[in-house]
Amino acid sequence: MPPTSRRRAVTPPADTHRFSPVERRFPSLSLVDVLEARDAYHIHLLSQPNVVATAVGRYLVRAEEAEHGPFTLEDRLSRPPGTQSPRTLDNSRVEEWSWPAVIVFVDHWLNAREIKASPDDMVPRRLYLPNGKIVPTCVVFAPSAHEPSDLDMHLNFPSDLLGGGYVCVADVQGNEHVGSIACLVSDGVKTYALTNRHVAGEPGRELYSMVDGTYVRIGHAADRAANRARFTDLYPGFPGERVEVAIDAGLIEVDDVRSWTTQVFGVGTLTDIYDISVESLTLDLVGTPVRAFGAASGLLEGEILALYYRYRTRSGIEYVADSLVGPRHNAPLQTRPGDSGTLWSLEPGSHQKETPTVRPIAMQWGGHRFDTGDAQASAPYALVTFLSNVCRALDVEVVYDWNTGQDLYWGQVGHYTIGAKACELVAGAALRKFFLANQRNISFDLGAIAKGDYKTGKDTIYYPLADVPDLVWKQRGRPGRSHEGPNHFADMDQAAPGSNETLLSLYRHDSSTVTPERWLAFYESLDMTPHEMGLLPFRVAQLYQAAVNSLRAKDVDAALCALGTMAHYVGDACQPLHVSRFHHGRRPEEEDVHSDFETKMVGANRKAIIDGLATKLRRARPRKQVHGRGAVAEATVALMDRTFKRIPPEHLCDVWVQTGGASGPMWAALGAKTIDCIADGCRTLAMIWSSAWTESNAAIPAATALDRTKLRDLYVDHGFVKSLYLTELAAQE
């Protein structure tokens, strides 16, 4: 046997070919190394019978494998090829410990038998560079899928204040071309709206948006655009001599910049763009969470899945997208045609109470739909260009500070959903037809809400009644109301001094304690000011009585206005944090739990909510009606009690802490119960509406929509069902 020392002498050094993903050390592989390997092997890879595209990134780990913790590249290579189920974009994800790799997309997954029969058809598991480094591959089964035919898009926006996220519409040879506006940019002289070149079209083309159901001209296509750029011009020093990057950027010369904001609807206020260059770009960008608001799809939450996705070869030139954006939190990325031009930004690093500040990173120009592995399903992915490349190609800079300070969302999914769904649940066919005829006076239709078309802005002429309390009555000045705030909450779990008695425990012991006088005495024992005395159930009862009185006076407009605005407060009653002392968390660092739960999580899952309600309420029977404002107040507290039992506020806060407030994980933990709460609110609201008609003994009106002008005149009148403090309300009893 040879001496031991001689055996050691021929052992290859370990630090060249081994990686330690647990310690996150990749000393021998850089982004340039992975690009070089992809570039060197690209022709070979595309000659493989099943390969359709490549990208660079980090290894995608199957979800079931990730549950067992980190493993090494050596662990992966030790398994015989073809023995595992197909890895898809749907069943895998980037983990913190994922190693650098060339991502290879295939339209057929070879099993062990096929590999044994034709070993040359298998994608190499390792690529070898001339300097001795080894770059692993990651094979993904991602056959292209056809775009589904049912792409009904809701592109209407309700505010004349235009900005990123709004729709851009053009008439091209009799066909309507639609896309999204990214943001405002400037060349130092003029201000433009940025979108895709293929959206803006040829110079001089007139472009429009859709505002409150009407086409509104926004400007015309400027004579400056960019289609593609040489990869080595954008990234000097990176390998890719015969590669071109898709830019697809065009400018709209806006007619009146005063009607624009630099704020992006549903995303936030922009700060400095994330500058991508050869010095700043690393593979750590893969897996970064991003968000956007597409004119066709609404809020989009995704993550950067891979870099430099090669999607086409023509005459020896490879065309790449800077990045491929995929879903996160196991929820599909619901991007669709009409989102071209959408601006993608980095997810805010910290949760902010109102409008967040975000760093824009990329502009979407297209999409690719892959089969998910399920024969009945496919999923879209976004193709994007880094915004720094767009600005460089057009010689413009992003504008940051024009007409900012607008609300992040102009409308609330929960309130509108409850108002719309309750119209379907009203007892009695004739009365139900009347409410359905007025569904869009109260809310938006459910299909529009699911698609994100529930937007209202500060210049809107008519606000659907379900969110008038937030969007009109809570605003400062006319037509806002100074005493409106306490109508929206009640801290049912706030204990009295020296005891465990709460408003909720009082109700559970004796429901007759639900009176303004008893609640006022309780609040006074806590030394609360009138502004702190929440009176949500009594506001519902107040509106109920106003509706009954109006119906008896044959004033159907006033009755519908009272019942429609009631939808907002019933929506508050089935939201756990509106009925708890933990409205903004248990401690200061949890203050964003309310907005993250009610606005962001619910907004991001609106379609799941609509679909869940349809299933849950398909055979729902009408609730037993009540009589009198006192019974209505008790019914509202009963709803609040059921909400507490479904989602205890402290549990909600715990989930928020555990998930960091991310919508996907929060939905996974709370989604089903959230749908239950909203369904309960829908049934309760429909019952109260039906009860008002029964108690008034009024005739049922014809199934026609009431005049919006009359309804608006009512809700802007401070004398219409006045907003009162509990001290004032109790004095009237």
N, C-alpha and C positions, 0 to 999 in steps of 0.2 A: 504494500500500500504506500502511495506517495506520502511524503511528510505533510503534516497538517499545515505548515506554513505555506507550502506550495498551493494547497487547495484554497487558502484564503486569498492568495495573490490573484487568482483568476475570477474571483467573485465580482460582478459588476457593482459599481457604486450605487447605493440605494437612493441617494438624494436626487438622481436624475429621473428615475421612472416612478418613484413612489410619491403619493400625496397623503396628506393628513387632514381630511376634511373636518374631523372633529376639532382640530386646533385652527382650522381655517388658514392653513399655510399653503400657498401655491407658488413657491419661489421660482419654479422653472417654467411656468406658463403665464404669459401675459396675453392681453387682447391681441397684440400684434402676432404672437405665436399662433393663436387660434385662427386668426385671419389668414396667416401665411399657409397654415395647413389646409384650410378650406380652399384657398386659391390654388394651391398646388394640386389638390386632389379633385377639384370641382368637375373637370371633364371626366375623370374616371368615375366619380360618383354618379353623375348624370347619365353615364353609359350603362349603369346598372338598370335592369329591366323595371324595377319598381320605384326608383327614386324620382320625385317630382320637384323638390326644392330643397334648399339648404339655408342655414342661418348659423350665427355664432351665439353662444350663450353659456348657460350652465346646465348641468345634468338635471333632467326632469325625473323626479322620483314618484313612483306610483303611490297613491294615497295610502293603500293598505301596508306598503312597505315602510312608509314614513312613520307609521304608528309604532314601529319597533325600534325607532331611534336611528342614529347615524350609522352608515356603513361606508366602507372604503371602496375605491375603484378596484382594488384587488379582490374584494368580496364579490363585486359584480362580475368581474372577468372570470372568476372561478366557476360560475354557473355555466353549464353547456348552453350554447346558443339555440334559440328556438323552443326552449322548454317553458317559457312564460307566456302569459296572455298578452295580447297587443298593448303596448303603451300608447295612450292617446292623449291629446291635449285636454280632454275632459277628465281623465282619471289620474292625472299626474300633476306635479307642481314643483316649483323651484324651492328648495329648502336652503336655510342659511349655510349649510355645510355642502351644498351641491358644488361639484368641481367644474372647472372650465371644460367645454366640449364643443365640438361641431355638431349642430343639430341637423339631422337628416330626415326629411319628410318622405314617407313612402305611401303608395296607394295599395300595397299588398303586404301583409305580415307573413313572413316565411315561418313555417313550423319546423321542428327538428327533422321530420321526414323529408321535407322539401330541401332543406339545407344539405342534408346528406346526399340527396340525389343531384343537386346542382350547387355545390359549395361556392362557385364563383359568383352566383347571384346574390350572395349575402353581402350586406354592407360591412366593410372592414370595421372591427371593433376598436382599432387603434390606427392612427395615421402617424407616419414617421417623418420627421424633419431632417434636413441634411446635417443640422448641428447635434443630432442625437436625441433631441427631445421627442417625447411621445405625446400626441394629442388624442384623447379619447373621443369617440363619437357617441351620440345619443340618438337612437332611431325612434321615430314617432310615426305611428300609423295615423295618417291624416289625409284620406282621400278627399278630393274636392266634392262639394255638394252643390246641387242646383239651388238657386234662390227660391224660397217658397213663394207661391203666387199670392197669398193673402197678406200683402204688405200695405194695409190701410194706414196711411199716415195722417196725423193730425198736426198741421203746420200752422194753425192760427194762433196769433199772439194778441193779447188784449191791450197792450200799452203802446202809446206813441213814442215812448222813450226807448230807442233802439240800442242794441249792443251785441256783444258776443253771445252766441247761443241762439240768436234769432234766425229765422228762415230767410233765404235769398231765392227769389223766383225769377225766372226768365222765360219768355216765349221764344221758342226756337222752331221755326218752320211748322207752326201750329201745335207743337208739343210743349208741355210745361216742364222745364228743367228746374229742379230744386236742389238746394244745398244749404249749408250753414255758414254763418258769419263767425269768424274766429275772434277778432278783436280789432281795435283801431290802431293804425300805424301812421307814421309821418316820415316824409323825406326832408323835413326841415322847412318846407314851404307850404305844402298842402297836407291835409289829413285824409286818410283813406280807410275804408273798411277792408280787412284782409279776408280772402276766401280762396278757394281753389281756382286755378286757371280754367279748368273745364266747367266750372260753375259760372264764373264771370263772363267767359266767352270773348268774342272779338271786341276790339276797342269800339266804344260808342254804344254798345248794346244797353238798352234800358233795363234796369233791374228793380225788382219790387220786393216788398215783404208783405205779410198778411197780418193786418192789425184789426182786431175786433170784427172779423168777418169780411174785411174789405182789403183789396189790393192797394198798397201805398207805395208810390215810387220812392226809392231811396237814393238813386243816383244812376251812374252809367259806368260801364267797364272802362278802366283807364288803359292807356297804351303801354303799360308796363306789366310784364308777366314773365314767369320762368317755368320751363317744362322739366328739364333734367340738367344735371351737372356732373362733370367728371369726378369720380370717386377720389382720385389722387389730388384734384384741385381743392376739394373740401377737406381731405385728410392727408396732407403731405407726409410721406414717410410710411403710410400704411400700404400693404400690398393690394393691388387691384387695378392694374393698368388698363384692362379692357372691361371696366365696370363703370356704370353710370347710375347715379342716385336720382330717384324720382323726387322732384321738388313740387311741381304742380301747384304753383301759387299765382294768384292774380289779385289785382287791386280794384276796388270800387271807389270812384271819385264821388263822394257823398254830396247830396244837394245842400244839406243844411246841417253842419256839425253840431249846432245847438240842440238838435233833437237826438243826440247820441250820448251814450255813457261808455266809459272805458271799463266799467264793471261787467263781468260775464255772468249772465243769468244762471242761477242755480249753482254757481261755482264760487264766485267771490270777487274781491278786488285784487287786481294784478300788482305784483311787485317785479323786480328785475327777473328777466328770463334766465333759465338755466342754460348757461353757455356751454355748448358741446364743442370740444376741440380735441386734437390729438393729445394735448397735455392733460385735459380734465377727464377724458373718457376712459372708463375701465369696465370690466365685466361686473363690477358691483352694482352697476345700473340695472342689470337684469334682476327682476323680482321687485323693483321699486313700484309702490302703489301710485296710481294716477287717477284723476277724475276729469270728467268733461260734461258738457250739456249740449246734446245734439238737437237740432231743430226738429228732427223727425222722431227721435227716441227719448228725449228728455235726459234725466240724470243718468250718467254712465260711470261705473266704477270698475277699473281694471288694473292691470299691472303690466309692466314691460316684460314680455315673455322672451324675446330674443332680439338680437341686433343684426342688421344687414341681411334681411330676409331676401334671398334671390328668388324672384318670382317669374322671370322670363329671360329667354336668350333669343336674340335676333342678330343674324349676320355676324356671329362671334362676339357680340357685345352682351354682357350680362347686366340686367336691370335689377336694382335692389331698392328696397324700402329701408330707411334708416332704422326702423324698429317695427316689430310686430307686437301689438297690444292685445292681451287676452284677458279673460275674466279672473276674478279673485273671489275668495270665500265660497267656492263651489257654486256660484250663481252665474248663469249665462251672461255674456256681454251682449246686451240687446241692441247693438248698433244695426242700422238699416240704411238703405238708400235714402238720401236726404240729409245724412250726417256728414257728407263730404264738406270739408272746410272747418269742422269742429276743432276747437282749441282744447288740447289736453294739458293739464297742470299737475304738478306734484301734489299729492295728498298733504293737507296742512299737518305740520309736525305736532301741533297741539290743538285741542278742541277749543273753539271759540264760541262765545255765547250767541253772537249775531252773525254779521257778514265776515267770513274769514278772509285773510290775505293769502294769496297763493302764488306760486312761481310757475309761469307757463313754460312748457318744455317742448311741445310738438303740435303739429297741425295734421289732422287726418285728411287723407286724400282718396282713400278707397278702403275696400274690405275684401276678405276672403272667407268663404264659408266652407268649413270642414265637417265631414261626418264625425260623429262622436263615438262611433262604435256601436251605437244602438241603431238598428235598421230603420227605426221610425224617427230619428232625431238628427239634427245637425246644428252647428253653432257658428256664429259669425265672429271674426277677429278683425281688428282695425289695422290698416297699414298707415303709418305716419311718417312725416318728415320732421326732423328736429327744427324748432322754431329759429334757432340761431342760424341755421343754413338758409332758411326762408328769408330772413331779414338780410342776410349777406347777399343772396342772389338778387333781391329786389332793391337793395341799397336803401332800406328803411329801418326805423326803430319803432318799438312798441310805445304807444302813448298810455300813460298810467293814471293820470289825475284829472280826468274830465268828467264832470257830472257824477262823481262817485257818491257814496253814502246811501244808495238805494237798498231796499230790502233784498235779502238773498232769494227768497221765494215769495212770490206774490200770490198767495193762496195756500191752503193747507189740505193735504190729501185726506186726512182723517175726517175733518168736518164736512168736506164736500162729499166724501163717500157715504157717510151716514145720511146726509140729507138726500142724496140721490137714491140710495137703496131703500130708504124708508118709504119712498113714493110707491115702490112695488109691493109693500106689505100692508098698506092701509086696508082696513076691513070694509067690505062692500065694494062690488064691482064698479058701480057708478062713481063713488067717491074716489076709488083708486084711479079711475080714468082721468078724473079732474087733476089729481096730484101728478100723474104721469105727464099730462099735458103741460103742467107747470114745473116739470123737473128742472128745466134749464133756467127758470126764474129762481129756483131754490139753490141749484147746484149746477154741475155739468153732467152730461150723460156718462154712465159708467165706463163705456168704451173710451171716451175722451180722457177720463181720469187715468185709466190704465195706461194710455199712451203718453201721458204727460201734458195733455192739453187742459190744464186747470189753472192757467196763469192769469193773474190780474195785476195791474200796475197802478201807480199813483195817478195816472191820467185817465184811467178807465171811467167811462160814463156811467155804467151800471155794474154794480158788484152783485153777484149771486148772493141771495139772502143768508145762506149758511155761514158765510164768513164776514158778513157786515159787522158783527160785534168786534172782530179783530181789526178789520181793514178800514172801518169808518169810525165806529164809536170809540175805539181806544186811541185814536189819533188825537194829537194836540190841535186845538183851535176848531173852528167849524169845518165839518159837522161833527167833530169829536165831542165826547162827553166826559166831564171831569169826574163823575162818580161811577164810571163804568167798571173800573178794575176789579172790585170785590165780587162782581157778578160771575167771574170766571173760575172761581175756586172755592174750596172749603177745606180747611185743615182738619179732617175728621179724626186724625190720630193725635192731635195736640192734647196733652194731659193737663188737667186743672192743677193748680198749686197744691202740693201736699197730698195728692191722690192719684189714682190711675184712671180716673174718670175722663172719658173723651166724648165728643159728640157721637162717635160711632158706638161706643159702649152704651150711651144713653138710648140711642135708637134701638139697639139690639135688646135692651131690657124693656123698653116701652116706646113703641113707635109714635105715640102721641106727643113725645117730646120734640117732634119736628115742627116747631113753631118759631116765628121770628122773636117772640118775647122770651122763650126759653133759651134760644141760642144767644140772644143779646145778653142775658144774665150770665151765661157761661163765659162769653168773651170778656165781659166787664170784670169777671173774677181774675182774668189774666192781664188786666190793665191794658187791653188792646185799644188802639185808635180805630175810628170807623173805617179807615182805609184798609186796616188789617183784618176786618171782620168779613170773612168770605161768606157769601149768601147764595151760592149757586142754585140749590134746589128751590129757593124762593123766587129767583129770577125766572126759572122755568114755570113756576106756578103763576107768577105775575103775567107772563106772556100768554099763558093758557087762559086766564080770566079775561084778558084783553081780547083774545080771539073769540071767546064765547060771547062777550058783550057785542063785539062787532058783527058776529053772525046774527044775533038777535036783532040788530039794527039793519040787517041786510047789506052790510058793508063787507063784501067778500074780499076786496083789495086789502083792507086793513087786517082782516082775519088771516089771509095768507101771509102778509108781511110779518105778523106776530108769530105765526107757526113756523114760517121759514127761518126766521132768525133764531127761533127756539132750537133749531137743529144744532146750532153752534154750542149752546150750553149743554145739551144732552150729550154731544160729543165730548165736552170737557168732563162730564160725569162718568164716562167710561174710559177715561185716560188716568192711569194710576197716580201720576204725579200732580194732577190737578186737584186731587182730593186728599192730599197728604202734606204734612209739615215738611216732608223731604222734597218739596217741589224742585229745588235746585241742589239736591243731594244732602248728605248728612254733615258734610264739612266743606269748607271753601273750595278745596281742590276737586270736588265733585259737581261744581256748579253747572257744568255743561251737560249733565245727564238728561235734563229735560229736552233740550234741543236735539241732542243726539238720538234720543228715543223717538219722540213724537214727530220731529221734522225729518231728520236725515234717514233714520232706519225705515220709518213708514214710507217716506217718499221714495226710497230706493227699492221698496218691495210692493209698490202700488198694484202691479198686475197680480202678484201672488195674493194680495188682500182681496182684490175684486174676484178672482177665481175661487178663493177660499170661501168668501161670502156666498157666492152662487151655489156652491156645494152645501154649505151648512144651512142655508135658509131656503133650500129648494122646497122642502115640505114643512116649513115652519108654520105653525098655526098662530092666528092672532092672539095676543095676550088679552086677558080679561080687562075690560075697560074700567075706568075709575070715574068718579063724579066729585067735582068740587076742587078748588085750588089746594086745599089742605091735603087731599088724597094724591094730587099730582106731586106736591112736594115730597110726600112720603114715598111715592113710586120712584122719584128721582134719587132719594137717599138709598132706597133698596137697590137701585142700579149701582150706586157708588159702593155699597156694601159688597155686592157680587164682584165688582171690579177689584176690590181689596183682596178678596179670597182667591181670585184667579192669578193676579200678579201683585203680591205684596210689595209695597214700595221699597222696603229695605232689600228685598231679593233683587228687584230691578237695579238698585244701586250696586249691589254686589256683582251682578252680571256686567254692568258698565265698567266697573273697576277691573274685572277679570279679562274683559275683551278690549280694554282701552278705548271703548266707545265706538269701535268699528262696526259698521252697519251689518256686515255679513255674519260675524259670530253672534252679535246680539240677536239677529233674526233667527239664527239656528236655535238659540236658547229660549227666545220669547215669542217667536212668530206665531205659533199655533194658538197660544193664549191671547195674543194681541188680536187675532182674528175673532176669537171667542168674545172678547170684550167689545169689539166693534159690532159684531152681530147682535149682541145684547142691546147695544145702544140703538141700532136700527129698529129692532122690535119694540123697544120701549118708546121711541119717538113716534113710530107708526101708531102705537096704541094710544098715546096722548092726543095725536091729531084726530084719530077716530072718535075719541071720547069727547073732544070739543064739539064736534058736529052733533053727536048724540045728545049731549047736555043742552045745546042751544036749540035743538029740534028744528034746525034750519034746513031749507031745501038744498039739495045738492046741485051745484052749478053745472052748466054745460062743460064738456071736456075740451075747453079751449084755454090757451095761454093768456094770462092777464097782461094788461098794458104795463110795460116796464117803467114808463115815465111816471105813472101813478104810484107804483111801488117805490120808486126812488124818492119821489116827493115825500112819501111817508117816512122812510128811514132816515132822511136827512133832517127831519123835523125833530128838534129836541123835546117837543111835547109828546111825541109818539112813544107810548110805554116808557116813561121816563126812567132813567138810570138813577137808582136811589141807594144810599147807604142803608145798612141794616137798622141804624137808629131811626132813620126816616121811615123805613118800611114798617117797623114795629109800631111807630106812632100812629100809623094809618089803620092798623088792625082793630 
